[in-house]
Amino acid sequence: MWADIPVRRHLALLYTLAGVLVAVAGYAVVVFGSGSRVLEAVAGDSVAVFGSGSRVLVAVARDAVVVFGSGSRLDSNFAYAHTLCGHEYFANEDFEKGLVCFRNAIKIDERHYNAWYGLGTIYYRQEKYVNAEYHFGRALKINTRSSVLHCYRGMALHALNRNSEALDCLQAAIRLDWKNPLAKFEKASVLLSEERYEEALAELEILKDFAPREASVFFLMGKIYKKLDRTKQAMLNFSTALDLKPASSDVNLIKSAIEKLQMPEDSEDEEL
């Protein structure tokens, strides 16, 4: 029995890595749009993924969960497998099962910061921002050098209107990774809410170099220019955002912003 434990741990690791391959291969299909079918051989079984867009992502997430689950069953004390399974449940918007997986990982290894982060992402998606900030904070106590963790804690703090703390977190995220686009975007959003318009624009001008085809950047710049009564520049940025072919729901927001451009400033707070 005891001699079998190392073998089971190795098999658990193999299944976990196989799950990563399934997820990565599937997401690559969506990103690059190449072909309508992916066929991956994992642990002797063929996993066929058909379709495109969100249907592919859902199918991939389910397949990855199956493989990650095999890893956690082979070795129930393998925290990494539980955590990856939790992230795939999150991608599939099965939040309750995701919470269970992340909590199981923490029971095994209380310092598994990725599981604390996973809990935070679920609570953030559920708009339970107090819980999200707490769990991101727990993850940060374990891994203080993570730009991503500082960024997400800053986002949660911003949602709680704790803007000064949010800016500190987001600035820390940028110091750790000056190319972190989400941290720069969220910092600009906090500066906008603080009516520090010129500072927000300066941050977005830098971000444009990193994300030249991100519609949300130009949309946010348009909103700031509108608040500064610089109508021509606002129109230019809204039009650029529209030209970048955003999602249909975002198209409606941009068109609405263009229609309202000649109206007095209102309380709109739409975001892409």
N, C-alpha and C positions, 0 to 999 in steps of 0.2 A: 504493500500500500504506500509506504513512505517513499519507496524508490520511484513510484509513479508520479510523485508531485512535480519534479522538475519538468518531466515530459508534458504534463498537463499545463504547466505555466507556459512552456514554449508553444504549445498548440493554441492556448488562449491568445498569446501575442500574435501568432500567425493569423488567426481569425480576425483579430482587431485590425491588423495591417491590411488584411483582405477587404475589410469593411471600408477602410480609408480609400483603397483603390477603386472600389465600386462607386463611392461618393464622388471622388475626384474625376473619374472617367465620365460619370453622368453629368456633373456640372460642366465639364469641358464641352459636352455636346451642346448644352444650352448657350454657353458663352460664344463658341465659335460657329454654332449653327450648321455643323457639317454632318449631313445625313440625317435620316429619320430613325435609325436603329443602332443601338450599341449592343454588342454581344461580348460579355466578359465571362471567362471561366474562373470561378472562384471555388477553391476547395473541392474540385471535381464536379461542381454543379454549374450549369450555364444559366446566367441571369440575363434575360433579354429585356431591354428597355425601349419602348416604342413611343413615338409622338414627339412633341416639341414643347417649348415654353414651360409653363407651370406644371403641365401633366408629366413631363419628364422629371422635373425636380421631385414631385411627389413620389413617383415610382422609384426613383433612385434612393430617396430617403427611406422608403419602406424596405428596399433590398439591403441597404446598409445596416438598418436596424436588425434585420434577420442575422446578418453575419456578425455584427457586434455582439448580439445576444448570444450567439454560439460561443464567442470568446468568454463572456462573463459566466456562462453556465459551466464551461470547462474549468474555470478557476474563479469562484465567487469572490475571492479576495483580490481580484485584479481591478484596482480602482480605475485605471485608464480605460478599460473596456466599458465600464458603467458610464463613465463621463462621455465618451464618444457616442454611446447609445443615446444618452440624454440630449446631446447636440442634434442628433438626427431626428429624435422625436420633436425637438424644438423646430427644426426645419420643416417638419410635417405638420406643425401647429398642434401636436398632441401634447399639450402643456402638462397635463396631470401625470402622464407617464414619464415625461422629461424630468419633472420634479422628483419623482421616485428614484430615477436613475442617478441624478446628481446627489441626492441625499444618501443613497447607498454608497456612492464613491466616497463621500465625506465620512461616513461611518467607518469605512476601511482605512482612510487616510485623511485625518483632519486638516493636513497641510496641503491637500490637493487643490491648489488655488483655481485650477480650471473648472472644477466642480462648483466652487463658490461663485465664480464668474458666470457659469451656466445658470445657476439659480437667479442671479441678478438679471440676466437677459430675459428670462421668462417673466419675472416680476415687472421688468420695464415694459415688456410688450403688453402685459395686462394692466399697465398704468398704475401699478402699485409702487409708486416711486419711493416711498419710505423704505419698503422692504428691499427694493432694488439697490438703493444707495447703501444700505447696511451690508448687503452681500458683496457688492463691488468693493466696499471698504475692507471687508474681511479678506477678500482675495488680495487686495493691495498690501495688507499687513504681511502677507507671505511673500509676495513678489513686488517689491517697491520699484523695480526697474522696468515695469511693463507700460509702454505708452498706451496700449489698448485699454488697460484697466483704468489708468488715470482719465482717459477720454470718456469711458462709459460712466465712471463715477461723476465726472463733470456734467454729463448729460442728465443724470438723475438729479443732481443738485440744481441744475437749471430748471428742470421740471418742478422742483419744489420752491422755486423763486429764491433760492440761496445763491444769488448771482456772483457775489464776491468770491465765495468758496468755489463755485463752478469755474470761474476764470482762473483761479489758482491751479485747479486740477488740469484744465485744458492747456494752460501754459506749461505745466509740468510734462504733459503728454507731448507737446511740441518740442520741448527741450530734449526729451529722450529720443524722439524721431521727428525731425523737422519736416519730413515729407508726409507725415500722417495727414491725409486729406480730410478725414472725418473730424479730427481735432480742430483743424483750421476752420472748417465750415461751422462747427458748433461754437467755436470761440466768436466768430462773426455774428452768429445768431444771438449769443448772450450780449455782445456789444450793442447790437440793434435794440434789444429789449431795454438796455440801459440808456438808449438814445445817444450813444457814442458813435454817430454815423460815419464820420470820417475814418475812425479807427477800424470800424467794421469793413468799410470799403477797401482800406489798405490791406487787410487780411485776405479779402476775396480776390484782390488783384494778384496777390502772390499765388493763391490757390488756383487761379485760372491757368497758370503755367503748368500745374500738375494735373489738372483735370479740365482740359480745354473743351471737352464735349459733354460736360455735365450740366444739364439744363437747370438743375436746382441752384447752381452757383449764379447763373445769369438771372434767374428769377428773383433770388434774394437781392442781387445788386439792383435790379429794377425797383424792388420795393423800397430800398434805401434811397435811391435817386428820387422816387416819388415823394418821400418824406422831406427831402431837401428841396422840393419844388423844381427839380431839374428834369422837366417833362421829356425833353428830347432824348436825354440819356436813358431815362426810364423806359421809354418806348423802344429804343435801340436794344436794350438788354432783354426786355420781354419778347421782342421779335426774335432775337438770337436764341432764346430759350425754346421758342416755338419751332424754330428751324431745326433744332437738334432732335426732333421727333421723339419727345418724351411719351410716357404712357398716356393712354386715352384720358384717364382721370386727371392727369396733370395738365393735359391740353386744355381741358375745360377751365381749370384754375387760371392758366395763363391768359386765355381769351377773356375771362372775366376781369382780370387785372387790367388788361388793355382797354376794355370797355369803360372801366371805372377811372381811367387815367385822367380824364378831364373833369372828374367830379371832385368835390372837396374831400380832404383827408377824412377817412372813416376809421372804424375800429377793426378792420379786417386783419386777420392773423393767419391767413392761409399759408401753408408750406408745402413744398413738393417732397 
